[in-house]
Structure formats: structure tokens, C-alpha cells
């Protein structure tokens, strides 16, 4: 399906890049992705049905790609800072409306949101319930995630999937890994799919001149751990640099990580993330990032191009969509989806 997507020169330039790691080394997205990559595994028929509900919903249905609207910022930041730019989203029904009218595969939000409107929307779009949060009202703030409800509670309100965050590298990561792994096991037992936000958090990961929270080597290893924990989809920030392990002088490395398996180009950095998702057997979706204003649409399209050409499976973009007028939010979500619908934008 061709789209009417108009690209800037910068984004057009991304279309000609040749990846360091051949696409033949990864399991690429496509209409048969679930059959190729999940049917041979241990997921039950109920989990496969839940994954099918996500992959076969919205404008990207049947393509192997996903577009998800995530809105948990009311807890993760503050409701005022998150919804102040567009106060209509203090009413959680508008979050569900945006996901439905925006043609998303699923909507990811909180127990509170779903608890107020579940009966009205459970049959209209797959629910992804975010079960843990860093609420940031604790002072001083700490890099922790705590459970805000149970997996069974998510299932009772009609969830197709549950999502959780682990802050890999933080002092609190051990208990997060244990709790989320157990929660994902229970979710699979109940037939739900699982999505893991594989974020890195440690003050030492940020130096005077570079933020290694978005380094390909650190985020790639976080992805690898996330797959091991039982995630069906990995959510990760788009990588911006590399060499976190070597600069910070910890972990284990091999020279090829930096010159043959990755490079300086954003598509190569992101392909390394895909490689760490068991060579793409588990889909990588990148986050859309914060809203910076007028350039959000172009930035979202760029992120989608990088993700798609690297072999990723889609974008999970929230603030760029809901922190603007409703119609503009729908348009931005559609612009992201158009990247994945455009046959001219191929896997590098």
C-alpha cells in the first residue's frame, strides 16, 4: 500500500543507507511473523490469540508492524505536566478515543484509565495494561518501579496484554527483574501477551559530554535480558551513541560489537538492538520520545524510518500525539503508520 507521506531531505537520506549487518541475519517483520517466530516456541494458543489480536488491529493490521499509543505519564511524571499542554486528556476516555481514531494496534495505559472506561472500549481496541510505575512523588526520586495492580486485575478488565518497566543498571533492578518475570509468567498462563519497557537507569551512565542511557551496547543488552524474562515485544529508546561499556569500564565486550555489528549510523545502532532481541524473533518497538513542539511530526517520522529500516516492528509514541490538539494527534499517529505502510521504505 503506497502512502502520501512526504519526507524531508534528511529523512529521504535515511532510505539509501546500507546496514553493516545484513538483514539476512535477522527475522524481519511481515504478515507471517507470528507463524515464523512464535508458533515454534512455547507460547500457548491463548497467548498467540492475544498477540494476533494486537498484530491484526488498526491501520497496520496484517503487516507484522505495530503502532501503540502509550499514556502512563500521569503517574510517571505528574498529571499536570503531562496533560497541562492539552487538558482534555485529564478525562481518560479521550486517551482511548485517540487510540481508536488514530488507527493504533493497541493502547497502553494505567489501571486507573482502563478502570474507568473498560466496558465501553474493551471490544474496540486491544488493552495493554501498564502494571508497574515509577511514581516520582517520592522525594528524593529513586530509580524504582512498583506494582500498581495485579495481573489478574488486568485480565478481569479485558486486557489483551500487560506491560512493565525494568530499570536495568539501577540499584533496584534485581527486585524489578524478579517481580516482572513472575508477572509475565502469570500473564502467559492467563493467555495475555507481554511487553517490556527495557530502560537503563544509573547516574553513572551519564557523563559530562554523553548520555549512555541511550547507548546501543547498553540498551541492546537490556533488550537481551528482557527477552529472557519472557517479553513478547520489547520497547526501547532509539539509540543515540555507543560505547557505554568501554567508556564506563564495566561489563563484557568484544571488538565486533563496535565496528562490525554496529556503527555510528542510527540504523546500524538500532539494528544492534534488533540483534539483541534474539535476532528479531521478538519484535523491537522504539519509543517516540517527548514532545518538543512544531517539529514533532517530522521527528516521529524519522524515528519510524530508522526503526523500520533497522528491522524493528513499530513505534510506541505518546506525548507527541496527546500533547497537541486531538486532530493533530490523529494525524501524527497516521504519519507514523504511513512509514510502515509505504513499500518504498524497505529494510536496510
Secondary structure, DSSP 8 states (H G I E B T S, - for coil): --------HHHHHHTT---SS-GGGS----TTHHHHHTTTSS--HHHHHHHHHHHTSSTTTTTT-EEEEEE-HHHHTTHHHHHGGGGGGGSTHHHHHHHHHTT-SEEEE-HHHHHHHHHHHTTTSEEEEE-EE----SSS--S--EE-S-HHHHHHTT-SEEEEEEEETSTTHHHHHHHHHHHHHHHHHHT-EEEEEEEE--GGGB-SS-BGGGBHHHHHHHHHHHHHTT-SEEEE----B--HHHHHT-S---THHHHTS--SSHHHHHHHHHHHTTTTTSEEEEE-----STTHHHHHHHHHHHHHHHT--EEE--HHHHTS-HHHHHHHHHHHHHHHH-TTS---
